[in-house]
Amino acid sequence: MLSRDRSAPRRIAARGTAMAAAAALAVVTGLAAAPAVHASPSAEGALRWAPCDDPEKPGAECATLSVPVDWAHPGGPRTGLAVARREATDPGARVGSMVFGPGGPGDSGVEMVVGRIGRFSPEVRRRFDIVSFDPRGVGRSNPVTCSGALLAERPSPELRSQADFDATMAYNRRLRADCRARTGPVSDHLDTGQTVRDVDALRAALGERRLTFHGSSYGTLLGAHYAETYPRRVRAMVLESVMDHSVRSTRDFLRSEAATAEDSFQEFVKWCDGAANCALHGRDVRAVWQGLLAQAGRGELADPEKPGTPLSSSDLVNKIAFKSFYRADYAGLAKVIARMEASSPLPASPTSVAPLPAATPVFCSDWHLPVRDYREYASLVAIMNTTAPDLPYLLPIHMAAACLGAPTANPQHRLDVRGAPPVLVSNALHDPATGHPWAVSVARQLGRSGVLLTYEGHGHGSATSGPCMEDAVDGYLTDLTVPPRGTHCPAVPS
């Protein structure tokens, strides 16, 4: 377990890490670029707000927060964090600022506030200034940049030999060195431990004595670590779709991720069996899907978004199925599968496999997932494919390949939270990426502070999934009304 000093700045060793995440892009963010921010750079500790540069989505203000590149050396070089806010719609009822911790890793909090503010409930928007940021290395916050030509040389994660394993290790070293040279020293300090300090600086700059925080997906790791580091500076905290950073072994991490993804596939099959409006109703859905996987493996399956272009089996799993599971869009997935099955096969040809996940270097900085050699790698793939037979080469094995050889500044550990107020842990029962068992584990690690709220439905994200969930989350954030521990909210028909 990492040692922590709650009263003094956490010392974080400078570790080099940089992994590319966006295909064929020099700027590696994992998402499309956030709206341009033209506010003047702020002075240290201050936020100078100005309208964000997006006339089609008015109302948001942007600023830049100056923070140390390395919080272990606060007097050293500094970097700027892009920040955005929308003020409370009812100033007379305003509680304060709520900071949103974006997911990914690699999501833009600025883009969320500027372009997707509807993600938050009307009550939260009425009572809070909603504030978010692009984490260091992401979007407009000193993004990790790498050679486009080098990115184009990325090897496939579908390693077939020790030679492939060695080549991937060598490539990863070259890429890390290239990205660091182009990005600068901030690339050595992208882990969540550093971002915890950034969030506390943002809290202070907003004039908030205690933090109101809503973290989603990867942002829950940030929230949990903040509560661990600054427990008495928390006012209220929602952790939605929860990452469990206590899963230490590579094997356990990959197995748990495979199990939760396969659960969503089985839920899809079950839904299709019982739903007359399923485009595959009355058929053997699993057999149809396996047929498409085989076609994709031969390079004969056309990409539904790029006619005439072959779709790899990896993209079929991660970009077609998994994306639909995130939204719990079973009807849409069934229609896409039916359409692909009915399309004419392409002439067999090799397909390119996107070898890296849409994630930033943050993941490699936070997760120590060692793999000794090809033999161990092959055993891990076999475990995942046994656990999730319908979803081969899921995204987490891509992550493991992308992080081979990368140093880890903030490795996994069990939470040690003492003195924090109640923390609301919210998760769908059938989340495809952050399984409900992770939420149960994190709530237990939080001890007396952990309050588990379960949505008995599907999808990645649950805070606004129906009136029961929304009322529970809103009441907690606005009035600090804590729902009974173990509360379950019914699934809302999609």
QUIDAZI-V886150 format. One record per helix or strand. SS is the DSSP state (H for helix, E for strand). FROM is the first residue (numbers start at 1). TO is the last residue. Records with the same first field share a line. If there is no record, write none. Layout:
BEGIN
SS->FROM-TO / FROM-TO
END
This chain:
BEGIN
E->27-28 / 50-51 / 61-68 / 78-86 / 96-101 / 128-133 / 138-138 / 141-141 / 144-145 / 211-216 / 234-240 / 302-303 / 306-310 / 423-430 / 450-458 / 487-489
H->71-73 / 91-93 / 109-115 / 117-119 / 122-127 / 148-151 / 162-183 / 185-188 / 192-205 / 218-229 / 231-233 / 250-274 / 285-297 / 313-327 / 330-342 / 362-366 / 374-387 / 395-402 / 436-445 / 447-449 / 467-479
END
